[in-house]
Amino acid sequence: MPEGNTVRRVAAGQAITVSVPATSANLGPGFDCLGLALGLRDTLKVRTVAGEGVVVSVTGEGADTLPTDASHLVARTILRRWAELGFEPAGLEIEADNRIPHGRGLGSSAAAIVSALAAADALLPAGFGGGPDALFEAAALLEGHPDNVAPAIYGGLTLSWQDGAEFRSVGAPIDAGIVPVVAVPDVELSTHRARGLLPASVPHDVAAANGARVALLVRALTGEPGLLFDGTVDHLHQGFRAEAMPQSAALIALLRAEGMAAVVSGAGPTVLVLAADAAQAQRAADLIESSNADDDAVRWRVWMPGVDAAGAKVEVHQR
């Protein structure tokens, strides 16, 4: 906070662009700890102007439903960050180009929070805000768990955990042959509802079995893709959440019956396949597309976005 009567203000006349990748959390058994950045990005353009008004324009996902004033998640997060660091705000003009589907388990809220915090810090004078690690800590605190915000910030494959009141994360090199395939349904599922289906505790043997699969999955992702199918067996969340996303559960069962490492992406209902190579990825995509022939099923958009290794990017246009 400012000392004495000193007032710190965010300077008007600045312009920056922030882009943040989509993410897939859990990857099967890695509940609330494993995350992967995908090659699909939201882009945020922020200008500071005189006064304290906020105007938001949205294109792409959420263009018809998201607020266009200070109640927008990005605007709220920027203003909160400045207040926490002791700065009075400038006015904001925000252009959000959203390519990450909302309510589908691809980290749209994490991307919004990360982009807002990165923008807020970049618009402060040098020496305030901090680097990627400070950004990660602030974003994890706002999200409540680190699995999506870590890959959104650092890119690639991340392993995250909570140490007392602090969040920690490390990156791991993902095997270059692995190809993510995502099947995005035309229905949404709130993370809050998905979490509400989980039990408060699980038996010790279930926890031990899941821990073994997490260890196996990390080995599979970092150098033994042949272990992906066995490594993606989950005991903690997917079974409990299946009732809220029956079409996703059915598609996962179909893909796994064909030997594919299919899992729920984040809280769902998007389905993620971690294909061991390009040929398996194409077979998975073909199977998903074939399921669209069922008139009673949801429709699936099938993407092969690749792995994003860069994480959050900030470009300063004007100071």
Legacy VTK file of the C-alpha trace (Angstrom):
# vtk DataFile Version 3.0
C-alpha trace
ASCII
DATASET POLYDATA
POINTS 319 float
0.000 0.000 0.000
1.157 3.575 -0.528
2.883 5.225 2.417
1.692 8.531 3.864
-0.293 10.625 1.410
1.395 9.217 -1.699
-1.132 8.145 -4.320
-0.042 5.644 -6.938
-2.092 5.713 -10.097
-2.022 3.452 -13.094
-0.911 5.578 -16.020
-3.341 6.236 -18.853
-2.211 5.954 -22.459
-0.817 2.425 -22.301
-1.679 -0.476 -24.638
-0.775 -4.154 -24.359
-1.814 -7.530 -25.755
-1.885 -10.726 -23.706
-2.526 -14.209 -25.064
-3.013 -17.333 -22.970
-3.450 -20.973 -24.075
-6.269 -23.367 -23.352
-5.430 -26.055 -20.830
-6.525 -29.558 -19.941
-6.274 -30.480 -16.272
-6.173 -33.850 -14.492
-5.330 -35.907 -17.635
-7.115 -38.803 -15.975
-5.740 -39.639 -12.519
-3.767 -36.410 -11.905
-6.646 -34.716 -10.111
-5.903 -31.052 -9.302
-2.186 -31.506 -10.027
-1.462 -32.343 -13.688
-2.090 -29.893 -16.500
-1.276 -29.543 -20.184
-1.269 -26.372 -22.320
-2.967 -26.756 -25.704
-2.446 -24.835 -28.938
-5.625 -22.757 -28.749
-5.448 -19.192 -27.386
-7.571 -16.398 -26.009
-6.241 -12.927 -26.806
-6.768 -9.833 -24.693
-6.059 -6.259 -25.791
-6.043 -3.719 -22.966
-5.748 0.072 -23.145
-5.663 2.412 -20.182
-7.503 5.682 -20.647
-8.263 8.758 -18.564
-10.975 8.359 -15.952
-12.171 5.176 -14.274
-14.734 3.768 -16.702
-14.550 0.218 -18.065
-15.678 -0.868 -21.525
-15.316 -4.479 -22.656
-15.934 -5.884 -26.121
-16.061 -9.637 -26.697
-15.679 -11.629 -29.908
-15.804 -15.390 -30.282
-16.900 -17.559 -27.362
-19.296 -15.757 -25.021
-19.802 -12.790 -27.338
-23.566 -12.827 -26.775
-23.588 -13.646 -23.068
-20.608 -12.113 -21.254
-20.883 -8.675 -19.568
-19.279 -5.682 -21.241
-18.651 -3.549 -18.166
-16.636 -3.730 -14.947
-18.445 -6.923 -13.920
-16.578 -8.902 -16.631
-14.194 -11.402 -15.013
-11.133 -9.909 -16.732
-12.020 -6.351 -15.690
-12.821 -7.400 -12.112
-9.529 -9.258 -11.843
-7.440 -6.379 -13.209
-9.066 -3.880 -10.842
-8.684 -6.229 -7.874
-5.007 -6.792 -8.634
-4.303 -3.063 -8.799
-6.157 -2.441 -5.540
-4.194 -5.203 -3.787
-0.933 -3.603 -4.909
-2.038 -0.141 -3.790
-2.801 1.494 -7.122
-5.749 3.644 -8.094
-7.073 2.493 -11.470
-7.070 4.133 -14.831
-10.001 3.686 -17.177
-9.983 0.487 -19.187
-10.820 -0.433 -22.749
-10.664 -4.222 -23.121
-11.036 -6.295 -26.277
-11.399 -10.021 -25.560
-11.069 -12.430 -28.480
-12.165 -15.754 -26.979
-11.288 -18.968 -28.790
-11.408 -21.292 -25.764
-14.899 -22.810 -25.338
-16.626 -21.902 -22.068
-17.904 -24.475 -19.587
-16.220 -27.341 -21.401
-13.191 -28.224 -19.234
-10.566 -26.423 -21.322
-9.494 -23.817 -18.776
-11.443 -20.796 -20.026
-11.746 -19.251 -16.555
-8.076 -19.912 -15.816
-7.135 -18.251 -19.111
-9.248 -15.215 -18.227
-7.705 -14.908 -14.769
-4.142 -15.399 -16.005
-4.558 -12.922 -18.861
-6.095 -10.346 -16.513
-3.347 -10.671 -13.913
-0.635 -10.575 -16.577
-2.211 -7.444 -18.056
-2.590 -5.791 -14.652
1.064 -6.384 -13.793
2.336 -5.300 -17.205
0.517 -1.967 -16.892
2.185 -1.102 -13.575
5.515 0.705 -13.228
8.666 -1.413 -13.285
9.267 -3.178 -10.009
5.628 -3.900 -9.218
3.679 -7.061 -9.875
6.468 -9.597 -10.274
7.319 -12.297 -12.813
5.713 -15.612 -13.825
6.039 -17.188 -10.372
4.234 -14.286 -8.699
1.614 -14.465 -11.436
1.181 -18.197 -10.805
0.733 -17.728 -7.063
-1.859 -14.981 -7.543
-3.759 -16.934 -10.205
-3.795 -20.167 -8.189
-5.161 -18.297 -5.171
-7.984 -16.853 -7.274
-8.788 -20.152 -8.999
-8.462 -22.146 -5.779
-6.307 -24.836 -7.379
-3.234 -24.698 -9.620
-3.768 -27.384 -12.253
-5.072 -25.110 -15.037
-3.286 -21.861 -14.259
0.169 -23.495 -14.193
0.199 -24.658 -17.843
-1.602 -21.458 -18.867
1.349 -19.469 -17.497
4.336 -21.738 -18.106
3.140 -23.779 -21.095
3.676 -27.475 -21.731
3.128 -30.172 -19.113
3.052 -29.051 -15.493
2.916 -30.822 -12.127
1.529 -28.635 -9.360
0.836 -28.927 -5.660
0.035 -26.932 -2.546
2.664 -26.545 0.172
0.969 -25.040 3.212
-0.475 -21.732 2.078
1.698 -21.637 -1.069
1.208 -23.169 -4.486
4.133 -24.742 -6.335
4.618 -26.024 -9.863
7.299 -27.636 -12.016
7.377 -28.362 -15.714
8.222 -31.653 -17.368
9.176 -32.283 -21.009
6.365 -34.058 -22.827
7.281 -36.747 -25.350
7.349 -35.157 -28.811
5.340 -37.980 -30.370
2.234 -37.497 -28.230
-0.702 -35.859 -30.027
-3.631 -34.445 -27.993
-7.068 -34.834 -29.554
-9.993 -32.945 -28.036
-13.677 -33.649 -28.590
-15.723 -30.609 -27.554
-19.467 -31.246 -27.127
-22.223 -28.743 -27.815
-23.282 -28.821 -24.152
-21.701 -27.161 -21.108
-21.016 -28.307 -17.547
-20.098 -25.977 -14.709
-16.992 -26.803 -12.706
-18.977 -26.086 -9.534
-21.541 -28.751 -10.378
-18.852 -31.264 -11.373
-16.987 -30.749 -8.091
-20.211 -31.119 -6.144
-20.506 -34.727 -7.296
-17.226 -35.788 -5.675
-17.156 -37.577 -2.302
-15.502 -35.900 0.673
-13.066 -38.812 1.044
-12.024 -42.078 -0.607
-10.665 -45.300 0.913
-6.912 -45.669 1.401
-6.614 -48.429 -1.201
-8.343 -46.251 -3.804
-5.962 -43.366 -3.104
-2.981 -45.715 -3.359
-4.200 -47.149 -6.662
-4.685 -43.672 -8.079
-1.240 -42.576 -6.940
0.279 -45.487 -8.829
-1.518 -44.437 -12.006
-0.340 -40.831 -11.664
3.259 -42.006 -11.405
2.774 -44.231 -14.440
1.154 -41.404 -16.392
4.060 -39.036 -15.767
6.432 -41.699 -17.092
4.184 -42.219 -20.121
3.959 -38.516 -20.907
7.675 -37.891 -20.567
9.083 -40.757 -22.579
6.991 -43.951 -22.719
3.835 -43.183 -24.725
3.041 -46.878 -24.871
2.031 -46.620 -21.199
-0.568 -43.887 -21.791
-3.569 -46.216 -21.788
-2.723 -47.776 -18.429
-1.492 -44.456 -17.045
-4.797 -42.676 -17.670
-6.907 -44.952 -15.458
-8.579 -42.739 -12.851
-10.073 -43.695 -9.475
-10.835 -40.267 -8.001
-13.265 -38.239 -10.096
-14.392 -39.448 -13.523
-16.702 -42.192 -12.276
-18.441 -39.875 -9.850
-18.948 -37.205 -12.502
-20.208 -39.548 -15.222
-23.889 -39.003 -14.344
-23.530 -35.298 -15.171
-21.982 -36.005 -18.599
-23.308 -39.362 -19.858
-22.413 -38.659 -23.494
-18.815 -37.922 -22.521
-18.644 -41.093 -20.421
-20.016 -43.095 -23.353
-17.504 -41.608 -25.787
-14.621 -42.306 -23.388
-15.796 -45.930 -23.058
-15.957 -46.248 -26.854
-12.456 -44.843 -27.321
-10.904 -46.858 -24.510
-12.467 -50.043 -25.919
-10.329 -49.310 -28.978
-7.171 -48.892 -26.886
-7.187 -45.074 -26.813
-6.020 -43.134 -23.728
-9.271 -41.154 -23.439
-10.136 -39.101 -20.357
-12.341 -36.226 -19.237
-10.639 -32.877 -19.849
-10.676 -30.980 -16.569
-14.157 -31.042 -15.077
-15.612 -31.940 -18.490
-17.552 -32.447 -20.584
-14.790 -32.238 -23.240
-13.052 -35.534 -23.907
-9.272 -35.599 -24.301
-7.349 -38.354 -26.049
-3.613 -38.539 -25.436
-2.605 -40.324 -28.629
0.781 -42.029 -28.693
1.431 -40.902 -32.284
-0.148 -39.168 -35.245
-1.677 -42.356 -36.660
-3.456 -43.142 -33.391
-4.604 -39.533 -33.166
-6.235 -39.799 -36.587
-7.968 -43.054 -35.619
-9.308 -41.363 -32.496
-10.554 -38.378 -34.513
-12.282 -40.705 -36.969
-14.017 -42.588 -34.154
-15.245 -39.352 -32.616
-16.484 -38.035 -35.950
-18.347 -41.287 -36.560
-20.235 -40.815 -33.293
-21.710 -37.606 -34.737
-23.829 -39.784 -37.027
-26.048 -40.684 -34.063
-28.920 -38.195 -34.141
-29.653 -38.697 -30.440
-26.114 -37.873 -29.296
-24.474 -34.527 -28.710
-22.397 -33.103 -31.520
-18.630 -33.097 -31.131
-16.105 -30.643 -32.518
-12.846 -32.492 -33.036
-9.528 -30.646 -32.811
-5.866 -31.585 -32.774
-4.506 -28.369 -31.263
-1.020 -29.588 -30.408
0.847 -28.794 -27.200
1.550 -25.131 -26.448
5.068 -24.806 -25.062
5.119 -21.030 -24.579
2.376 -20.292 -22.055
1.204 -16.739 -21.397
2.595 -14.026 -23.681
2.584 -10.253 -23.116
3.295 -7.712 -25.862
3.631 -4.038 -24.918
2.518 -1.606 -27.631
2.545 1.731 -25.861
3.837 3.095 -22.561
LINES 1 320
319 0 1 2 3 4 5 6 7 8 9 10 11 12 13 14 15 16 17 18 19 20 21 22 23 24 25 26 27 28 29 30 31 32 33 34 35 36 37 38 39 40 41 42 43 44 45 46 47 48 49 50 51 52 53 54 55 56 57 58 59 60 61 62 63 64 65 66 67 68 69 70 71 72 73 74 75 76 77 78 79 80 81 82 83 84 85 86 87 88 89 90 91 92 93 94 95 96 97 98 99 100 101 102 103 104 105 106 107 108 109 110 111 112 113 114 115 116 117 118 119 120 121 122 123 124 125 126 127 128 129 130 131 132 133 134 135 136 137 138 139 140 141 142 143 144 145 146 147 148 149 150 151 152 153 154 155 156 157 158 159 160 161 162 163 164 165 166 167 168 169 170 171 172 173 174 175 176 177 178 179 180 181 182 183 184 185 186 187 188 189 190 191 192 193 194 195 196 197 198 199 200 201 202 203 204 205 206 207 208 209 210 211 212 213 214 215 216 217 218 219 220 221 222 223 224 225 226 227 228 229 230 231 232 233 234 235 236 237 238 239 240 241 242 243 244 245 246 247 248 249 250 251 252 253 254 255 256 257 258 259 260 261 262 263 264 265 266 267 268 269 270 271 272 273 274 275 276 277 278 279 280 281 282 283 284 285 286 287 288 289 290 291 292 293 294 295 296 297 298 299 300 301 302 303 304 305 306 307 308 309 310 311 312 313 314 315 316 317 318
